[in-house]
Amino acid sequence: MDKVIDVQRLYAEIDGNEILSDVSFYALEGEVTAIIGGSGSGKTTVLKHLLGLYPVSRGYISVLGRNLAELTEKGQRALYLEMGVLYQDGALLNSMTVAENIALPLRHQGNIPEVLAADIVRMKLRLVNLEDTYYLYPSQLSGGMLKRAALARAIAMDPPLLFCDEPGAGLDPASLKSLDNLILNLKNLLGISVILVTHEVSSIVRTANRIVYLDNGRVLFEGSTDQALNSQIPQLADFFSVTRKKQN
């Protein structure tokens, strides 16, 4: 399998404070890679680097085979079309209908006819089991439905790579399980690779093939989910045991 993400010796500072130190890991095509860690571990900073929101000042990041530090503005725009993002709060615009929100990436392209865009939107809504929400507004949706609508928007352009930033935040266990299963189904159906940033142990166990565990801005563990669950690394063992207790 090819690497869809390759990070080598990444360092990052914010206001003179070192946030990431010698971070190296990779994610494979067709897999779910979970980036996990406690509060302040650096996982959000890593995600923002992968999304190109933070420049690479020291180190190397390749996304879908492109070196982020060498991308031109045109190349960066082209790469963004191959990346979908499911944000923690969904980030849907309340002034627009669900359909209009999902159509935003398509309209941004500028060369997709309205009729075709409408068909694509309806197809994406079917994929996330929200066919009846086409004309509804985000305020009319439940929390789980909001996340699914946001997921439909994230895959509107059929990206090969999907980033999920705490997708289960605020969901009850049943809705969380439903969202996890939907992400897995879409991964298998569409051949998407997924980068998952989460603290939800149940989601990690259900969905992740590989785990990258960050602690104080460093990679403390990288390997399969089974290896992580059976790891004797104290911080990793504590993460799973403490988080499980909070969720039970």
ZIPEVEN-V533767 format. One record per backbone hydrogen bond with DSSP energy under -0.5 kcal/mol. NH is the residue of the N-H (numbers start at 1). CO is the residue of the C=O. Records with the same first field share a line. If there is no record, write none. Layout:
NH=CO / CO
This chain:
4=2 / 27
5=27
6=62
7=25
8=60
10=23
11=58
12=20
14=17
17=14
19=12 / 17
20=12
21=217
23=10
24=22
25=7
27=5
29=2
31=28
33=31 / 194
34=32 / 210
35=33 / 196
36=34 / 212
38=214
41=38
46=42
47=43
48=44
49=45
50=46
51=47
52=49
53=48
54=48
57=55
58=11
60=8
62=6
63=66
64=4
66=63
68=61 / 66
70=67
71=68
76=72
77=73
78=74
79=75
80=76
81=77
82=79
83=80
84=161
86=163
87=85
90=87
91=89
94=92
96=93
98=136
99=134
101=97
102=98
103=99
104=100 / 101
107=103
108=104
109=105
110=106
113=111
117=113
118=114
119=115
120=116
121=117
122=118
123=119
124=120
125=121
126=122
127=123
128=124
129=126
130=125
133=130
134=131
136=133
138=96
140=137
141=138
146=142
147=143
148=144
149=145
150=146
151=147
152=148
153=149
154=150
155=151
156=153
158=155
161=82
162=193
163=84
164=195
165=86 / 163
166=164 / 197
169=166
171=168
176=172
177=173
178=174
179=175
180=176
181=177
182=178
183=179
184=180
185=181
186=182
187=183
188=184
189=185
190=186
191=187
192=187
193=160
194=31
195=162
196=33 / 194
197=164 / 195
198=35 / 196
201=199
204=200
205=201
206=202
207=203
208=204
209=32
210=32
211=223
212=34
213=211 / 221
214=36 / 212
215=218
217=41
218=215
220=213 / 218
221=213
223=211
225=209
228=224
229=225
230=226
231=228
237=233
238=234
239=235
240=236
241=237
242=238
243=239
244=240
245=241
246=242
247=243
248=244
